[in-house]
Amino acid sequence: LFADSMLRTNPPRHTRMRRLAAGVFTARRVTALRDVITAQVDETINGLLPYAGTAVDLVTHLTYPLPIGVITALLGVPAADRGRFRRLAEDLTAVLEVRWSEQDEQRAHRAAVELEDYFGHLVEVRRAEPADDLVTALAAAHHADGGQLTAAELMGNLALLLVAGFETTTNLLGNGIVLLLDHPEHAARLRAD
């Protein structure tokens, strides 16, 4: 699936796709990111309130839900579908590691097919009922300066945005929390400012 994304291409193909993708990040849409992120932070923090005073798995309840909530909201993925992407991303990205097995390759292929089917359906829905989201914008980005996203490039880049939009942030937040717990003086500085 990533073979036709910006991740796995070189110029001039990469340049064309990057130009088309950059065109969907309008000033208005980037400004609106703040509201999306704020809403997702509020939703995620409110989801932690029932666990006050008890031990909680922060990856399950904070560091995964927050970035997946943000990227799926930006893409236009319904909130009810958020939970399915963690497993798909893990399966899909296993073949990006230095070492991977035939079993990893098979799981990655199944995940790619499932993501492609999911986004193919969502693109059809957004073409019929456009919304103010990245799926709608990228689906419409078929003609710009003579460039065109192929169907495979559209699917590859949607999958790339989804996975890149949450996987690294999930790990960053988790590792950041561990560092703050290991270094309470830095946690105190963060709370103070």
N, C-alpha and C positions, 0 to 999 in steps of 0.2 A: 504493500500500500504506500509506503514511504518512497518507493522507487520513483514515483512521479511527482514528488513534492520538492519544495525548495531545499530540503535537507540533503537530498541525494542527487542534485543536478548542479551543473556548472554553467557559466555564461556561454552563450547568450540566453539559453533557456531559463536559467536561474534568474537572470536580470529581468527578463520579461515577466516571469511569475511574481517576482518581488515587487516590480513596479505596479502590477495589477493588484496585488494584496495590499501594498502601501496605500493605494488609492481608496480603499474602503475605510481607512483610518482617518476620516475627515476630522477637522477641528471640533465640530459639534459632537461627533461620536467619542473622541478622546476626552472632551470635557465631561461628557455624560458618564465616563468610566468611574469618576469619583462617586457619583450617586449609586451606581451599581455596586461598587466595592463597599461603600458605607452600608448599604442595605444588606449585603451578604455578611458583613462583619456583625451587624446587629442581630441578624437571624442566627448566626452560628453561636455568638456569645449567649443569646437567650436560650439556645438549646443546651448550654452547659449549666444553666441555673438549677435544674433539678438535681444536679450532682454536687452542689455546694456542700463542702465539708466531707466529701467522700473521695476515694481514689477513682480516677477516670482514665481511660485510654485516650490520650490526647490526639493520637493519630486518627483514631476512629471518630472522635467527637469534635476535633478542632482543625488539625493541620491538613486533613483530607477534605472535609466538608467545605471549608472556607475557599480554597482555590478552585475546587470543582464547581462550587456555587457561582463563583465569579466568571469562570470561563464559559460555563454552560449558559449563564444569563446573557453574556456577550454574544455567544453564538446563536442564541435563540432556542436552545434545547429546553424542553419542558422540565420543570423541577422534578417531576415524578420519575424522570429517566436518569437522574444523576447517579444513582447507586450502581448502575451497570458498568460504568466506565473504568472503575479501578481495576477490576480483573482484566478487562480488555486491554488496558494500557500495559499492565504487567506482562500479559502474554505477548502483546505486539512488540514491546521494546526488548524482550529477551534476546532477540537476534541482533540487536544493536551492541550487545556486549562483545568483548574480545573473544570469549569462548561461549559457544552455544551448541546444543545437541540437535539431533534430528527431531527429537520430541519437542524441543523449543520451537523449531522451525514449523512443525505441524500446528502447534498451539498458536503461533504467530499468524499462520495462514488462516486458521479458523477465526481468530480475532479480527483480522483484516477484512474477511468476508462479512462478518457480522457488522463491523463499523461501516463498511461500504454500503451494505443494505440499509443500515439505520440512516446514514446521511443521504443516501439516494432518495429515501422516502421523505426525509425532512426537506430536501431541496425541492422535490415535487410540491410539497405542501406550501413552501414559501414562494414558489413561482405562482401558484394559484392564489395565495393569500400573503402578499408581501408584508413583512414586519420590519421594524427598525432594529435589525440584528445583523451579525456578520454572515450568517448563512445566506440571508437574502441578498446582502451586498456582494458577496463573492459569487453567488449564482448569477447575479446580474453583470458581473465583471467579465463578460465574454468578449467585449470589444472595447479596446482602449489603445489608441495610437497604433492601430493595425495589429495589436497583440490579441491573443485569445487564449483563455484557459480551456484545455480539453477537459472532457468529463473525468478522465483519470487524474489529471492535475488538480481538478476541483476536489475530488474525493481525497487525494493524498494530502493536500494542503489543509483541508478541514480536519482530517485526522491528526496532522501535525500540530495545528493550532490547539486542538483539544488536549492532546497528550503533553505538549510543551507548556500549555497553559496551566497545568496543575501538578504534574509529576515533580518537577524541580522545586516548585514552591512548597509543596507538601513536605519534601525533604528539608528544605531550608527552614521552614517554620519549626519542624520537629527538632532539628539540630540546634536551632537558636534557643529553643526552650531548654534543652539539655544544658547548653552552655550557661544560660542564665541561672539554672538550678545549681550548676557546679560552681558558679562564681556569683554568690549573692551580692557582692559589692556592686557588680555591674547591673544586676536586677534592681538594686536600690537606686542607682543613678537613672535607670530607665523610668522607674516609677516617679522619681522626683522631677523629671523633665520629659 
